[in-house]
Amino acid sequence: MVQSDIRYTKVRWLLTIAGVFLYVGDIWTDIVLAVKYFQEEQYVWTGFTVMFILIGLLVTQIFSYAWYWDDLNDPLLNPEGKKEISDMSKPGLVVLHAFGLGIFTRYYHLLKEGFQVIWMKSNGDGVDKLREVHKKLFCVATDLSMLKLFETFLESAPQLLLQLYILLGHNEVSVMQCLSVAFSFCNTAWSLVDYRRCLRRSLPHIREMPSGLPTAIYLLYKICTITSLILSYSLLLILSIYTTVALTVLWLLATIWTHLLETKFCSGRSLEFLYRAVVGVILTFTFFNVKGQDTKVAMTTYYIFYTVINIMSPSLMALLKPELQTSTLLLTISGLICGCSVLGLVCLILYYVQLHPRRVQCEDDEVDGLGKETKSLARIKNFLKP
């Protein structure tokens, strides 16, 4: 019997299906909303809504294809030098990703292979063989969760900011806008927890994140801090559209910092630059450990800046637009920013002081039986750490 901490379970398989529905729902509501804006001749909103959808799709397809290519050329994952991986040839991979089906292809293979392993009876494979199969499933799931994390911060989070700006600043409320905001929010929350749990099950030297309270506290920390920051950005955008310039500068600073850390995530130099630019976007919305090192100083600096932004945005709104000082909307948004900021920081401190799983060093053969590191595992090790 495979140990429970490395077993790809039926619950995990069902949650993967839930992730597909959230992903599809998020994109579908955004597309419908873009069509609605176009029909109403609001071409600026149409353009931005479509732009975020396309950026998220394009970047995830690029990385998905690059990772398939790396795995195809990995002597450990493909020792026989086959011209296909996951039943797909190189031309087939190009066509699938050109039509934006990279993530769906990964979902299909994960659900198919997971079904064969956990829903069908075992053919008498030994414990070591089953451990290797379950470990492979988690590596596939982690690759998918990394792509979803890219999509979340390139599409869902900016889309959430855009729609909140339209709702709050232009008094335009529709059912599709509310659905788009709801799906973007849920997709963001899902991708954060899904990535963290997959990551910790894929790396041999890191303990699994326990279910229950630790997961709930981590989710609250991330969702509260991201929500308060997006609301603050929305208020600043309402005050001045030139806030977009400030957000661009923040992205550039985050990208430069990531570049100075000399990340080594991708096999190609140009792809590494794209990765650093994407990390810059992610850091604009939330903090991640870029290189898996001690980041107490960087995290403290980040959340000091985060606190300043959350104090400054409602204060400037009240000072520069005094007619809104008694507005129910402003008071509600300010209350949400304050409440989410405090709760998020409390959950952050509680999680990292009391609930954060510590590193556990294991021998390679205790984990994967190979004693060697595949490109897939190297990719996971070099990605963002929560």
C-alpha positions as CSV (number, residue, x, y, z in Angstrom):
1,M,0.0,0.0,0.0
2,V,1.3,3.4,-0.9
3,Q,1.8,5.8,2.0
4,S,-1.1,8.2,2.4
5,D,1.2,11.3,2.2
6,I,2.3,10.4,-1.3
7,R,-1.0,8.9,-2.6
8,Y,-3.0,10.5,-5.4
9,T,-6.4,10.0,-3.9
10,K,-10.0,9.9,-5.3
11,V,-10.7,13.2,-3.5
12,R,-7.7,14.8,-5.3
13,W,-9.0,13.4,-8.6
14,L,-12.5,14.9,-8.0
15,L,-10.9,18.2,-7.0
16,T,-9.1,18.3,-10.3
17,I,-12.4,18.2,-12.1
18,A,-13.6,21.1,-9.9
19,G,-10.5,23.0,-11.0
20,V,-11.4,22.4,-14.7
21,F,-14.9,23.9,-14.1
22,L,-13.5,26.9,-12.3
23,Y,-11.0,27.5,-15.1
24,V,-13.6,27.2,-17.9
25,G,-16.1,29.3,-15.9
26,D,-13.6,32.1,-15.4
27,I,-12.7,32.3,-19.1
28,W,-16.3,31.9,-20.3
29,T,-17.7,34.7,-18.1
30,D,-14.9,37.0,-19.3
31,I,-15.5,36.2,-22.9
32,V,-19.3,36.8,-22.6
33,L,-18.6,40.0,-20.7
34,A,-16.2,41.2,-23.5
35,V,-19.0,40.5,-26.1
36,K,-21.5,42.5,-23.9
37,Y,-19.1,45.5,-23.8
38,F,-18.6,45.3,-27.5
39,Q,-22.4,45.3,-28.1
40,E,-22.7,48.3,-25.9
41,E,-20.0,50.0,-27.9
42,Q,-17.7,50.2,-24.9
43,Y,-14.6,49.4,-26.9
44,V,-12.0,50.3,-24.3
45,W,-13.5,47.9,-21.7
46,T,-13.8,45.3,-24.5
47,G,-10.1,45.7,-25.5
48,F,-8.8,45.4,-21.9
49,T,-11.0,42.4,-21.1
50,V,-9.9,40.6,-24.3
51,M,-6.3,41.6,-23.7
52,F,-6.1,40.0,-20.3
53,I,-7.7,36.8,-21.6
54,L,-5.3,36.5,-24.5
55,I,-2.2,37.3,-22.4
56,G,-3.1,34.6,-19.9
57,L,-3.7,32.1,-22.7
58,L,-0.6,33.0,-24.7
59,V,1.8,32.8,-21.8
60,T,0.5,29.5,-20.4
61,Q,0.6,27.9,-23.9
62,I,4.2,29.0,-24.3
63,F,5.3,27.5,-21.0
64,S,3.2,24.4,-21.4
65,Y,4.8,23.7,-24.8
66,A,8.3,24.4,-23.5
67,W,7.8,22.0,-20.6
68,Y,6.5,19.2,-22.9
69,W,9.6,19.8,-25.0
70,D,11.9,19.6,-22.0
71,D,10.2,16.3,-20.9
72,L,10.5,14.8,-24.4
73,N,14.2,15.5,-24.4
74,D,14.8,14.3,-20.8
75,P,16.7,11.0,-20.8
76,L,15.1,10.1,-17.4
77,L,11.6,10.7,-18.5
78,N,12.1,9.5,-22.0
79,P,15.0,7.0,-21.8
80,E,14.1,5.3,-25.1
81,G,14.1,8.6,-27.0
82,K,10.5,8.3,-28.2
83,K,9.2,11.0,-30.5
84,E,6.0,11.2,-28.5
85,I,5.2,12.1,-24.9
86,S,1.7,11.6,-23.3
87,D,0.7,10.1,-26.7
88,M,1.5,13.4,-28.5
89,S,4.1,14.0,-31.2
90,K,6.0,17.2,-31.6
91,P,3.8,18.5,-34.5
92,G,0.8,17.5,-32.5
93,L,2.0,19.5,-29.5
94,V,2.5,22.6,-31.7
95,V,-1.1,22.4,-33.1
96,L,-2.7,21.8,-29.7
97,H,-0.9,24.8,-28.1
98,A,-1.4,27.0,-31.2
99,F,-5.2,26.5,-30.6
100,G,-4.8,27.2,-26.8
101,L,-5.5,23.7,-25.7
102,G,-2.3,23.1,-23.7
103,I,-3.9,23.3,-20.3
104,F,-6.9,21.2,-21.4
105,T,-4.5,18.6,-22.8
106,R,-2.7,18.4,-19.4
107,Y,-6.1,18.2,-17.5
108,Y,-7.1,15.3,-19.9
109,H,-4.0,13.3,-19.3
110,L,-4.0,13.9,-15.6
111,L,-7.6,12.8,-15.2
112,K,-7.1,9.8,-17.5
113,E,-4.0,8.5,-15.8
114,G,-5.4,9.3,-12.4
115,F,-8.6,7.4,-13.1
116,Q,-6.6,4.3,-14.2
117,V,-4.5,4.4,-11.0
118,I,-7.1,5.2,-8.3
119,W,-10.4,4.0,-9.7
120,M,-9.4,0.8,-11.4
121,K,-8.1,-2.3,-9.5
122,S,-4.3,-2.7,-9.2
123,N,-2.7,-5.4,-11.3
124,G,-0.5,-6.5,-8.4
125,D,2.2,-3.8,-8.8
126,G,4.6,-3.6,-5.9
127,V,4.8,-0.8,-3.4
128,D,7.8,0.8,-5.1
129,K,6.1,0.8,-8.5
130,L,2.9,2.3,-7.0
131,R,4.9,4.9,-5.2
132,E,6.6,5.9,-8.4
133,V,3.3,6.1,-10.3
134,H,1.7,8.3,-7.6
135,K,4.8,10.5,-7.5
136,K,4.5,11.0,-11.3
137,L,0.9,11.9,-11.0
138,F,1.7,14.6,-8.4
139,C,4.5,16.0,-10.7
140,V,2.0,16.2,-13.6
141,A,-0.5,17.9,-11.2
142,T,2.2,20.4,-10.0
143,D,3.1,21.3,-13.6
144,L,-0.6,22.0,-14.2
145,S,-0.9,24.0,-11.0
146,M,2.1,26.1,-12.0
147,L,0.5,27.0,-15.3
148,K,-2.8,27.8,-13.4
149,L,-0.8,30.1,-11.2
150,F,0.5,32.0,-14.2
151,E,-3.0,32.2,-15.7
152,T,-4.4,33.4,-12.4
153,F,-2.1,36.4,-12.1
154,L,-2.0,37.2,-15.8
155,E,-5.8,36.9,-16.4
156,S,-8.0,36.4,-13.3
157,A,-6.3,39.0,-10.9
158,P,-6.0,41.8,-13.6
159,Q,-9.6,41.0,-14.7
160,L,-10.8,41.3,-11.2
161,L,-9.1,44.7,-10.8
162,L,-10.6,45.9,-14.1
163,Q,-14.1,44.8,-13.4
164,L,-14.0,46.3,-9.8
165,Y,-12.7,49.6,-11.3
166,I,-15.7,49.6,-13.7
167,L,-18.2,48.7,-11.0
168,L,-16.9,51.2,-8.5
169,G,-15.8,54.1,-10.7
170,H,-18.5,54.1,-13.4
171,N,-21.6,52.7,-11.6
172,E,-22.1,50.0,-14.2
173,V,-23.4,46.9,-12.6
174,S,-24.6,43.8,-14.5
175,V,-25.1,40.1,-13.8
176,M,-22.2,39.2,-16.1
177,Q,-19.9,41.6,-14.3
178,C,-20.8,40.0,-11.0
179,L,-20.3,36.5,-12.4
180,S,-16.9,37.5,-13.8
181,V,-15.8,39.0,-10.5
182,A,-17.0,35.9,-8.6
183,F,-15.3,33.4,-10.9
184,S,-12.1,35.4,-11.0
185,F,-12.1,35.5,-7.2
186,C,-12.8,31.8,-6.8
187,N,-10.2,30.8,-9.5
188,T,-7.6,32.9,-7.7
189,A,-8.3,31.3,-4.3
190,W,-8.4,27.8,-5.9
191,S,-5.1,28.1,-7.8
192,L,-3.2,29.4,-4.7
193,V,-4.2,26.5,-2.4
194,D,-4.0,23.9,-5.2
195,Y,-0.5,25.0,-6.2
196,R,0.8,25.0,-2.6
197,R,-0.6,21.5,-1.8
198,C,0.7,20.0,-5.1
199,L,4.1,21.6,-4.6
200,R,4.6,20.3,-1.1
201,R,3.7,16.8,-2.2
202,S,6.0,16.9,-5.2
203,L,9.2,17.9,-3.4
204,P,11.0,15.3,-1.4
205,H,12.6,17.6,1.1
206,I,9.4,19.5,2.0
207,R,6.6,18.3,4.3
208,E,3.0,18.1,3.1
209,M,0.7,21.0,4.1
210,P,-1.8,19.5,6.6
211,S,-5.4,19.8,5.7
212,G,-7.8,21.7,8.0
213,L,-6.6,24.7,10.0
214,P,-3.2,25.3,8.3
215,T,-4.8,25.2,4.8
216,A,-7.7,27.5,6.0
217,I,-5.3,30.0,7.6
218,Y,-3.0,30.1,4.5
219,L,-6.0,30.6,2.3
220,L,-7.3,33.4,4.4
221,Y,-3.9,35.1,4.5
222,K,-3.5,35.0,0.7
223,I,-7.1,35.9,-0.2
224,C,-7.3,38.7,2.4
225,T,-4.0,40.3,1.4
226,I,-4.7,40.0,-2.4
227,T,-8.3,41.3,-2.0
228,S,-7.3,44.3,0.0
229,L,-4.5,45.2,-2.4
230,I,-6.8,44.9,-5.5
231,L,-9.4,47.1,-3.8
232,S,-6.8,49.7,-3.0
233,Y,-5.5,49.6,-6.6
234,S,-9.2,50.1,-7.7
235,L,-9.6,53.2,-5.5
236,L,-6.3,54.7,-6.8
237,L,-7.4,54.0,-10.4
238,I,-10.7,55.8,-9.7
239,L,-8.8,58.8,-8.3
240,S,-6.5,58.9,-11.4
241,I,-6.1,56.8,-14.5
242,Y,-2.4,57.6,-14.2
243,T,-2.3,55.0,-11.4
244,T,-1.7,52.6,-14.3
245,V,1.8,54.2,-14.7
246,A,2.5,53.6,-11.1
247,L,1.4,49.9,-11.4
248,T,3.7,49.6,-14.4
249,V,6.6,50.9,-12.4
250,L,5.8,48.4,-9.6
251,W,5.9,45.6,-12.1
252,L,9.2,46.8,-13.6
253,L,10.8,47.0,-10.1
254,A,9.5,43.5,-9.2
255,T,10.8,42.2,-12.5
256,I,14.2,43.8,-12.0
257,W,14.4,42.4,-8.5
258,T,13.6,38.9,-9.8
259,H,16.3,39.4,-12.5
260,L,18.9,40.4,-9.9
261,L,18.1,37.2,-8.0
262,E,19.3,35.3,-11.1
263,T,16.5,32.8,-11.2
264,K,17.2,29.5,-13.0
265,F,13.8,28.2,-13.8
266,C,13.8,27.8,-17.6
267,S,16.2,25.9,-19.9
268,G,16.3,28.8,-22.4
269,R,17.5,32.4,-21.8
270,S,14.6,34.1,-23.5
271,L,12.1,32.0,-21.7
272,E,13.8,32.8,-18.4
273,F,13.3,36.5,-19.1
274,L,9.6,35.9,-19.8
275,Y,9.4,33.9,-16.6
276,R,10.9,36.8,-14.6
277,A,8.4,39.3,-16.2
278,V,5.5,37.0,-15.2
279,V,6.9,36.8,-11.6
280,G,7.0,40.6,-11.6
281,V,3.2,40.6,-12.3
282,I,2.6,38.1,-9.5
283,L,4.6,40.1,-7.0
284,T,2.4,43.1,-7.9
285,F,-0.5,41.3,-6.3
286,T,1.1,39.0,-3.7
287,F,4.4,37.9,-2.2
288,F,6.1,34.6,-3.2
289,N,9.5,33.3,-2.4
290,V,11.2,33.6,-5.8
291,K,14.3,31.4,-5.1
292,G,13.2,29.2,-2.2
293,Q,15.6,31.0,0.2
294,D,15.1,32.7,3.5
295,T,13.0,35.8,2.7
296,K,12.2,37.3,6.1
297,V,13.6,40.7,5.1
298,A,12.0,40.7,1.7
299,M,8.7,39.6,3.0
300,T,8.7,42.2,5.8
301,T,9.6,45.0,3.3
302,Y,6.9,43.8,0.9
303,Y,4.1,43.9,3.6
304,I,5.3,47.2,5.0
305,F,4.8,48.6,1.5
306,Y,1.5,46.7,1.3
307,T,0.3,48.3,4.5
308,V,1.2,51.8,3.3
309,I,-0.8,51.3,0.0
310,N,-3.8,50.1,1.9
311,I,-3.7,53.1,4.3
312,M,-3.0,55.6,1.5
313,S,-5.7,54.6,-1.0
314,P,-8.9,55.2,1.1
315,S,-7.2,58.2,2.8
316,L,-6.5,59.9,-0.5
317,M,-10.0,59.1,-1.7
318,A,-11.5,60.8,1.3
319,L,-9.2,63.8,1.0
320,L,-9.3,64.4,-2.7
321,K,-13.0,63.6,-3.1
322,P,-14.7,65.0,0.0
323,E,-18.1,64.6,-1.5
324,L,-17.6,60.8,-1.0
325,Q,-16.7,61.0,2.7
326,T,-20.2,60.0,3.7
327,S,-20.7,57.7,0.8
328,T,-21.8,54.2,1.8
329,L,-19.8,52.7,-1.1
330,L,-16.5,54.4,0.1
331,L,-17.1,53.5,3.7
332,T,-17.8,49.9,2.7
333,I,-14.7,49.6,0.5
334,S,-12.6,51.3,3.1
335,G,-13.9,48.9,5.8
336,L,-13.1,45.9,3.5
337,I,-9.6,47.1,2.9
338,C,-9.0,47.7,6.6
339,G,-10.6,44.4,7.7
340,C,-8.9,42.3,5.0
341,S,-5.5,43.9,5.7
342,V,-5.6,43.2,9.4
343,L,-7.0,39.7,9.1
344,G,-4.5,38.9,6.3
345,L,-1.5,40.0,8.3
346,V,-2.7,38.2,11.4
347,C,-3.2,35.0,9.4
348,L,0.3,35.5,7.8
349,I,2.0,35.8,11.2
350,L,-0.1,32.9,12.7
351,Y,0.7,30.6,9.7
352,Y,4.4,31.2,9.5
353,V,5.0,31.2,13.3
354,Q,2.8,28.2,14.3
355,L,1.5,26.3,11.3
356,H,4.2,26.4,8.5
357,P,5.5,22.9,7.7
358,R,9.3,22.7,8.1
359,R,11.7,21.1,5.7
360,V,12.4,17.4,6.1
361,Q,15.5,16.0,4.5
362,C,15.0,12.6,2.9
363,E,17.2,10.3,0.9
364,D,16.5,10.3,-2.8
365,D,15.7,6.6,-3.0
366,E,13.2,7.0,-0.2
367,V,11.1,9.2,-2.3
368,D,11.4,8.3,-6.0
369,G,13.6,5.3,-6.2
370,L,15.6,6.9,-8.9
371,G,18.3,8.9,-7.1
372,K,18.3,11.3,-10.0
373,E,16.5,14.5,-10.7
374,T,14.3,14.7,-13.8
375,K,13.7,18.0,-15.6
376,S,10.2,18.0,-14.2
377,L,11.3,17.8,-10.6
378,A,14.1,20.4,-11.2
379,R,11.4,22.7,-12.7
380,I,9.2,22.3,-9.6
381,K,12.2,22.9,-7.2
382,N,13.1,26.1,-9.0
383,F,9.6,27.6,-9.2
384,L,8.0,30.1,-6.8
385,K,7.8,29.0,-3.2
386,P,4.8,30.1,-1.1
